[in-house]
Amino acid sequence: MSNPNLRQFILDYVDRHYNTAPEYLWKRDPNYAVLRHQDNRKWYAIIMDIPRSSLGLQGEGRIDAINLKCPTEMVDDFLQQKGFLPAYHMNKANWITVLLDGSVDQETLLFLINSSFDITATRQTKQALQIDTQTEWIVPANPKYYDVEKELRENGIILWKQSNNVAVDDIVYIYVTAPTAAIRYQCLVLEANIPHRSKHKDLRVDRVMRIQCLKEFSPTQLSRDLLRQFGITAVRGPRRMPKALSDEIASWK
């Protein structure tokens, strides 16, 4: 069953934080509310009431849901959780459908709304709304190819593979894969989009970033078990840091 309060909760939130008014574009679907930016006109969300059968759900009638743009590397993780479905009538690689029936908590819902807004917003919009333009990332490091722990301890500043839209002054958390299986380092991006040709035959690297180690964590502080509590079940590629986990780390200071 849909929770009508969640629909209104979202509309109130985006009005208050982003000055977004819903647009109802289709007479055939009068309850479909599009949320988009005023400058570039890109959508960052659409709230719908969808026939349950169209989503493969049991029961009759319709259910409220919201489509949100999601970092590609996070889609699979969310789809393993209750309340998340492949994007309804949108690109399933980087959009996701979230049921508004209470199965997804409000904190996660707001995280995804904020993330979708951030992904689709221009830098000018972020500056006008005084939104922090610094992004935090989690990137995996496989010790089979590179001993990142040794390099960071000895040098402090290293070049690292870049395969996403990392920018100068972003924060990168390095997750060292098994057997460590933990986030070990917090780094600052000093330089990005540096052309590079890898010498390792099994590892293609076209561009790198220069990062500086800011903090080292013990193997138990940000272990895989702790990451699971924040919805991170795997780190197979670069992904954005969940706000809840970022806040948790900040509270340790």
C-alpha positions as CSV (number, residue, x, y, z in Angstrom):
1,M,0.0,0.0,0.0
2,S,1.3,3.5,-0.9
3,N,2.0,6.0,1.9
4,P,0.5,9.3,0.7
5,N,2.4,11.1,3.3
6,L,5.7,10.1,1.6
7,R,4.7,11.7,-1.6
8,Q,3.9,15.0,0.1
9,F,7.0,14.6,2.3
10,I,9.1,14.5,-0.9
11,L,7.3,17.4,-2.5
12,D,7.7,19.5,0.6
13,Y,11.4,18.6,0.9
14,V,12.4,19.5,-2.7
15,D,10.3,22.7,-2.5
16,R,12.1,23.7,0.7
17,H,15.6,22.7,-0.2
18,Y,15.7,23.0,-4.0
19,N,12.9,25.4,-4.9
20,T,11.4,22.7,-7.1
21,A,7.8,22.8,-8.0
22,P,6.3,19.5,-9.4
23,E,5.2,19.5,-13.1
24,Y,2.2,17.5,-14.1
25,L,2.8,16.9,-17.8
26,W,0.3,14.2,-18.9
27,K,-3.5,14.3,-18.8
28,R,-3.5,10.5,-19.0
29,D,-1.4,10.3,-15.9
30,P,-2.5,13.2,-13.7
31,N,-0.6,12.0,-10.6
32,Y,2.8,11.8,-12.4
33,A,4.9,14.6,-10.9
34,V,8.2,15.5,-12.7
35,L,10.9,17.2,-10.6
36,R,13.6,18.9,-12.7
37,H,16.1,21.7,-12.7
38,Q,15.1,25.1,-14.0
39,D,18.3,25.9,-15.8
40,N,19.3,22.7,-17.7
41,R,15.7,21.3,-17.6
42,K,17.1,17.9,-16.6
43,W,14.8,15.6,-14.6
44,Y,16.2,14.4,-11.3
45,A,13.0,12.6,-10.2
46,I,9.5,11.6,-11.2
47,I,6.9,10.5,-8.7
48,M,4.3,8.1,-10.2
49,D,1.4,6.0,-9.2
50,I,2.0,2.7,-11.1
51,P,-0.2,-0.4,-11.5
52,R,1.2,-3.0,-9.2
53,S,1.1,-5.5,-12.0
54,S,3.4,-3.3,-14.1
55,L,6.1,-3.6,-11.5
56,G,5.6,-7.4,-11.0
57,L,4.1,-6.9,-7.6
58,Q,1.3,-8.9,-6.2
59,G,-2.2,-7.4,-5.6
60,E,-4.4,-5.1,-7.4
61,G,-4.5,-1.3,-7.7
62,R,-1.7,1.2,-8.0
63,I,1.3,2.0,-5.9
64,D,3.3,5.3,-5.5
65,A,7.0,5.1,-6.5
66,I,9.7,7.5,-7.5
67,N,12.4,7.2,-10.2
68,L,15.7,8.6,-9.2
69,K,19.0,8.9,-11.1
70,C,21.6,6.8,-9.3
71,P,25.4,6.3,-9.6
72,T,25.7,3.3,-11.9
73,E,28.0,1.5,-9.4
74,M,25.3,1.7,-6.7
75,V,22.4,0.4,-8.7
76,D,23.0,-3.3,-8.1
77,D,23.6,-2.9,-4.4
78,F,20.2,-1.1,-4.0
79,L,18.3,-3.7,-6.1
80,Q,19.3,-6.3,-3.6
81,Q,17.3,-4.5,-0.9
82,K,13.6,-4.4,-0.2
83,G,11.7,-1.5,-1.8
84,F,14.0,-1.1,-4.8
85,L,13.2,-2.1,-8.4
86,P,14.7,-1.7,-11.8
87,A,13.8,1.7,-13.2
88,Y,10.3,1.9,-14.6
89,H,10.4,3.1,-18.2
90,M,13.8,4.7,-17.8
91,N,17.4,3.7,-18.3
92,K,18.0,0.8,-15.9
93,A,21.8,1.4,-15.9
94,N,21.6,4.6,-14.0
95,W,18.1,5.1,-12.8
96,I,16.2,3.2,-10.1
97,T,12.6,2.9,-8.9
98,V,11.9,3.3,-5.2
99,L,8.6,2.2,-3.7
100,L,6.9,4.8,-1.6
101,D,5.2,2.3,0.7
102,G,7.4,2.8,3.7
103,S,9.7,-0.2,2.9
104,V,12.6,2.3,2.3
105,D,13.4,4.5,5.2
106,Q,13.3,8.3,4.9
107,E,17.1,8.8,5.4
108,T,17.9,6.5,2.5
109,L,15.2,8.1,0.4
110,L,16.6,11.6,1.0
111,F,20.1,10.4,0.3
112,L,19.0,9.2,-3.1
113,I,17.0,12.3,-3.9
114,N,20.0,14.5,-2.9
115,S,22.3,12.3,-5.0
116,S,20.0,12.4,-8.0
117,F,19.8,16.2,-7.7
118,D,23.6,16.4,-7.4
119,I,24.3,14.2,-10.4
120,T,22.0,16.2,-12.7
121,A,22.6,19.7,-11.4
122,T,24.9,22.3,-13.0
123,R,27.8,23.7,-10.9
124,Q,26.0,27.1,-11.1
125,T,22.9,25.6,-9.5
126,K,24.9,24.1,-6.7
127,Q,26.7,27.3,-6.0
128,A,23.4,29.3,-6.1
129,L,21.9,26.9,-3.5
130,Q,25.1,26.9,-1.5
131,I,25.4,23.1,-1.9
132,D,28.8,21.6,-1.1
133,T,30.3,20.7,-4.5
134,Q,32.9,18.4,-3.0
135,T,32.1,14.8,-3.7
136,E,33.3,11.8,-1.6
137,W,34.2,8.5,-3.4
138,I,35.1,5.0,-2.4
139,V,37.5,3.3,-4.8
140,P,38.8,-0.3,-4.7
141,A,42.5,-1.2,-4.6
142,N,43.6,-4.7,-5.4
143,P,46.9,-5.6,-3.8
144,K,47.4,-8.1,-6.5
145,Y,48.2,-5.3,-8.9
146,Y,49.6,-2.5,-6.7
147,D,50.7,-2.2,-3.0
148,V,48.8,1.0,-2.3
149,E,49.4,0.7,1.4
150,K,53.2,0.6,1.0
151,E,53.1,3.5,-1.5
152,L,51.0,5.8,0.6
153,R,53.0,5.1,3.8
154,E,56.3,5.9,2.0
155,N,55.2,8.8,-0.3
156,G,52.0,10.3,1.0
157,I,51.1,11.5,-2.5
158,I,50.6,9.0,-5.4
159,L,49.0,8.7,-8.8
160,W,45.8,6.5,-8.8
161,K,43.6,5.2,-11.6
162,Q,40.6,7.5,-12.4
163,S,37.5,6.0,-14.0
164,N,34.8,8.4,-13.0
165,N,34.0,12.1,-12.7
166,V,36.4,12.8,-9.8
167,A,37.3,16.5,-9.5
168,V,40.1,18.4,-7.7
169,D,39.3,18.8,-4.0
170,D,37.1,15.7,-3.9
171,I,37.7,13.1,-1.2
172,V,38.7,9.5,-2.1
173,Y,38.4,6.7,0.4
174,I,40.5,3.7,-0.7
175,Y,39.0,0.3,0.0
176,V,41.7,-2.4,0.0
177,T,40.2,-5.7,-1.2
178,A,40.7,-9.1,0.3
179,P,42.3,-10.2,2.4
180,T,42.1,-6.8,4.1
181,A,38.5,-6.0,2.9
182,A,38.3,-2.5,4.6
183,I,38.6,1.2,3.8
184,R,42.1,2.0,4.9
185,Y,42.8,5.6,3.6
186,Q,41.1,9.0,3.2
187,C,42.7,11.0,0.5
188,L,42.4,14.4,-1.1
189,V,42.4,14.8,-4.9
190,L,45.2,17.3,-5.8
191,E,44.9,16.9,-9.6
192,A,42.6,15.0,-11.9
193,N,42.3,13.8,-15.5
194,I,46.0,13.2,-16.0
195,P,46.6,11.2,-19.2
196,H,48.3,7.9,-18.5
197,R,49.2,4.7,-20.3
198,S,49.4,1.6,-18.0
199,K,52.4,-0.7,-18.3
200,H,50.5,-3.6,-16.7
201,K,49.1,-5.9,-19.4
202,D,46.1,-6.9,-17.3
203,L,45.1,-3.4,-16.2
204,R,44.0,-0.7,-18.6
205,V,44.5,2.8,-17.3
206,D,43.8,5.8,-19.6
207,R,43.9,8.6,-17.0
208,V,44.9,9.0,-13.4
209,M,44.5,11.4,-10.5
210,R,47.1,12.7,-8.0
211,I,45.9,12.0,-4.4
212,Q,47.3,12.9,-1.0
213,C,46.7,10.7,2.0
214,L,44.9,12.6,4.8
215,K,44.2,9.8,7.2
216,E,44.9,6.1,7.7
217,F,42.3,3.9,9.3
218,S,43.0,0.6,11.1
219,P,41.7,-2.6,9.2
220,T,38.9,-2.9,11.8
221,Q,37.6,0.7,11.8
222,L,35.9,0.6,8.3
223,S,35.7,-3.2,7.8
224,R,33.4,-4.9,5.3
225,D,31.0,-5.8,8.1
226,L,30.7,-2.1,9.1
227,L,30.2,-1.0,5.5
228,R,27.3,-3.5,5.1
229,Q,25.5,-1.6,7.8
230,F,25.5,1.4,5.5
231,G,24.3,-0.5,2.5
232,I,27.7,-1.2,0.9
233,T,27.7,-4.9,0.1
234,A,30.5,-4.7,-2.5
235,V,33.1,-2.3,-3.8
236,R,33.7,-3.6,-7.3
237,G,34.4,-0.1,-8.8
238,P,34.3,3.6,-7.9
239,R,31.2,4.6,-6.1
240,R,29.9,7.5,-4.1
241,M,30.3,7.5,-0.3
242,P,26.9,7.2,1.4
243,K,26.1,10.4,3.4
244,A,25.3,8.4,6.5
245,L,28.7,6.7,6.5
246,S,30.4,10.0,5.8
247,D,28.6,11.5,8.8
248,E,29.6,8.6,10.9
249,I,33.3,9.0,10.0
250,A,33.1,12.8,10.6
251,S,31.7,12.1,14.1
252,W,35.0,10.2,15.0
253,K,37.0,13.4,15.0
